[in-house]
Amino acid sequence: MRAHGRLGIFALIALDHVVRRDAIAVAVAAHIGIHLRLQQESGLRSARGGTGCSARRAVELAPANPLARFAMARAAFIKDDLHLFYTEASNALSLNPHDPLLLGNLGNWMAFSGRWDEGVALIKKAIALNPKGYPRWWDAAIGKDHYRKGAFREALAEFRTMNLPDWWWNQVELAYTYGQLG
């Protein structure tokens, strides 16, 4: 979420230049600024167990913004409202189907909510779009999908690809997969 927020700030800086030349752009920038602020607050509140009110407000202000829809999907996932999560994830992805951060994060949440095939497909698409710069924890859902299917060698390859020695859960994934391989 923070990466999107920083990108939003750069967009606002660029818009600020336009605002000075065109009075109409002032209203647009204010609208976008309010939306981005609410979207960021939603991320913070969601992480703290908030209600997602800011995400709902962001969707009201900018219904065609994929980040607003992403914020709403995130809040719904955290609140375990899977119907709303799937709806908002679909909305976010239809608005921006080639954003690796949307694809990877929503794909992980989708996989861990039980829609493994759909989630893993989204993660693989995200990785294909950004093979050198994606967060390595995305490999966890792919590895767990292999593991749950009994493909332990493939699972091990994914967990080793993560290469996150300071992330304790990666060590647990490696341990239980090695255990299955003998």
C-alpha positions as CSV (number, residue, x, y, z in Angstrom):
1,M,0.0,0.0,0.0
2,R,2.8,2.4,0.8
3,A,4.3,2.0,-2.7
4,H,1.0,3.1,-4.2
5,G,0.8,6.0,-1.7
6,R,4.2,7.3,-2.8
7,L,3.3,7.0,-6.4
8,G,0.2,8.9,-5.6
9,I,2.2,11.7,-4.1
10,F,4.3,12.0,-7.3
11,A,1.0,12.1,-9.3
12,L,-0.2,14.9,-7.0
13,I,3.0,16.8,-7.5
14,A,2.6,16.5,-11.2
15,L,-1.0,17.5,-11.0
16,D,0.0,20.5,-8.8
17,H,1.9,22.0,-11.8
18,V,-1.3,21.7,-13.9
19,V,-3.5,23.1,-11.2
20,R,-1.6,26.4,-11.3
21,R,-2.4,26.8,-15.0
22,D,-6.0,25.6,-15.0
23,A,-8.7,26.4,-12.4
24,I,-10.6,23.3,-13.4
25,A,-7.7,21.1,-12.5
26,V,-7.8,22.4,-8.9
27,A,-11.1,20.6,-8.4
28,V,-9.8,17.4,-10.0
29,A,-6.6,17.5,-7.9
30,A,-8.6,18.1,-4.7
31,H,-10.8,15.1,-5.6
32,I,-7.9,12.9,-6.3
33,G,-6.0,14.1,-3.2
34,I,-9.0,13.3,-1.0
35,H,-9.3,9.9,-2.5
36,L,-5.6,9.1,-2.1
37,R,-5.6,10.2,1.5
38,L,-8.7,8.1,2.3
39,Q,-7.2,5.2,0.5
40,Q,-4.0,5.5,2.6
41,E,-6.0,5.9,5.8
42,S,-8.0,2.8,4.9
43,G,-4.8,0.8,4.6
44,L,-3.7,2.0,8.0
45,R,-7.1,1.4,9.6
46,S,-7.4,-2.0,7.9
47,A,-4.1,-3.1,9.3
48,R,-5.3,-2.0,12.8
49,G,-8.6,-3.9,12.4
50,G,-10.6,-0.8,11.5
51,T,-14.0,-0.8,9.8
52,G,-13.0,0.1,6.3
53,C,-15.1,3.3,6.4
54,S,-12.3,5.2,4.6
55,A,-12.2,2.6,1.9
56,R,-15.9,2.9,1.3
57,R,-15.6,6.7,1.2
58,A,-12.7,6.4,-1.3
59,V,-14.9,4.2,-3.5
60,E,-17.7,6.8,-3.3
61,L,-15.3,9.6,-4.3
62,A,-13.5,7.7,-7.0
63,P,-15.4,4.6,-8.1
64,A,-13.3,4.2,-11.2
65,N,-10.0,4.2,-9.3
66,P,-8.4,0.8,-9.0
67,L,-6.6,1.8,-5.7
68,A,-9.9,2.7,-4.1
69,R,-11.3,-0.7,-5.1
70,F,-8.1,-2.3,-3.9
71,A,-8.4,-0.6,-0.5
72,M,-12.0,-1.8,-0.3
73,A,-11.0,-5.4,-1.2
74,R,-8.3,-5.3,1.4
75,A,-10.6,-4.1,4.1
76,A,-13.2,-6.7,3.1
77,F,-10.6,-9.5,3.2
78,I,-9.3,-8.4,6.6
79,K,-12.9,-8.4,7.9
80,D,-13.5,-11.8,6.3
81,D,-16.3,-10.6,4.1
82,L,-15.3,-12.8,1.2
83,H,-18.2,-11.9,-1.1
84,L,-17.3,-8.2,-0.9
85,F,-13.6,-9.0,-1.3
86,Y,-14.2,-11.0,-4.5
87,T,-16.4,-8.3,-5.9
88,E,-14.0,-5.5,-5.1
89,A,-11.0,-7.5,-6.3
90,S,-12.7,-8.1,-9.6
91,N,-13.5,-4.4,-9.8
92,A,-9.9,-3.4,-9.1
93,L,-8.5,-5.9,-11.6
94,S,-11.0,-4.9,-14.3
95,L,-9.9,-1.2,-13.9
96,N,-6.2,-2.0,-14.0
97,P,-5.6,-5.6,-15.2
98,H,-1.8,-5.2,-15.7
99,D,-0.7,-3.7,-12.3
100,P,1.6,-6.2,-10.8
101,L,1.0,-5.0,-7.2
102,L,-2.8,-5.4,-7.6
103,L,-2.4,-8.8,-9.3
104,G,0.1,-10.2,-6.8
105,N,-1.6,-9.0,-3.6
106,L,-5.1,-9.8,-4.6
107,G,-3.9,-13.1,-6.1
108,N,-2.3,-14.1,-2.7
109,W,-5.4,-13.1,-0.8
110,M,-7.6,-15.0,-3.3
111,A,-5.5,-18.1,-3.1
112,F,-5.5,-18.1,0.7
113,S,-9.2,-17.6,0.7
114,G,-9.6,-20.9,-1.1
115,R,-9.6,-19.8,-4.7
116,W,-6.2,-21.4,-5.3
117,D,-6.3,-21.7,-9.1
118,E,-7.5,-18.2,-9.7
119,G,-5.2,-16.6,-7.1
120,V,-2.1,-18.5,-8.3
121,A,-2.8,-17.5,-11.9
122,L,-3.0,-13.8,-10.9
123,I,0.3,-14.1,-8.9
124,K,2.1,-15.8,-11.9
125,K,0.8,-13.0,-14.2
126,A,2.1,-10.4,-11.7
127,I,5.5,-12.1,-11.5
128,A,5.7,-12.3,-15.4
129,L,5.0,-8.6,-15.6
130,N,7.7,-7.7,-13.0
131,P,10.1,-10.7,-12.8
132,K,13.0,-9.0,-11.0
133,G,11.1,-6.6,-8.7
134,Y,8.2,-8.5,-7.1
135,P,8.0,-9.2,-3.4
136,R,9.4,-12.7,-2.8
137,W,6.6,-13.6,-0.3
138,W,4.3,-13.9,-3.3
139,D,6.0,-17.3,-4.0
140,A,4.5,-18.6,-0.7
141,A,1.0,-19.0,-2.2
142,I,2.4,-20.8,-5.3
143,G,4.5,-23.0,-3.0
144,K,1.6,-23.8,-0.8
145,D,-0.6,-24.6,-3.8
146,H,2.0,-27.2,-4.9
147,Y,2.2,-28.5,-1.3
148,R,-1.5,-28.9,-0.9
149,K,-1.5,-30.9,-4.2
150,G,1.3,-33.2,-3.0
151,A,3.9,-31.7,-5.4
152,F,6.5,-31.3,-2.6
153,R,9.6,-30.8,-4.9
154,E,7.8,-28.0,-6.7
155,A,6.7,-26.5,-3.4
156,L,10.3,-26.7,-2.1
157,A,11.5,-24.9,-5.2
158,E,9.1,-22.1,-4.6
159,F,9.9,-21.8,-0.9
160,R,13.6,-21.7,-1.7
161,T,13.0,-19.0,-4.4
162,M,11.6,-16.8,-1.6
163,N,15.0,-16.7,0.1
164,L,13.8,-14.8,3.1
165,P,16.0,-16.0,5.9
166,D,14.8,-13.4,8.4
167,W,11.1,-14.2,7.8
168,W,10.4,-17.0,10.2
169,W,7.4,-18.4,8.3
170,N,9.6,-19.1,5.3
171,Q,11.8,-21.3,7.6
172,V,8.6,-23.2,8.8
173,E,7.6,-23.7,5.1
174,L,11.0,-25.1,4.3
175,A,11.0,-27.4,7.3
176,Y,7.6,-29.0,6.7
177,T,8.3,-29.4,3.0
178,Y,11.7,-31.0,3.7
179,G,9.9,-33.3,6.2
180,Q,7.6,-34.5,3.4
181,L,10.6,-35.2,1.2
182,G,12.3,-37.3,3.9
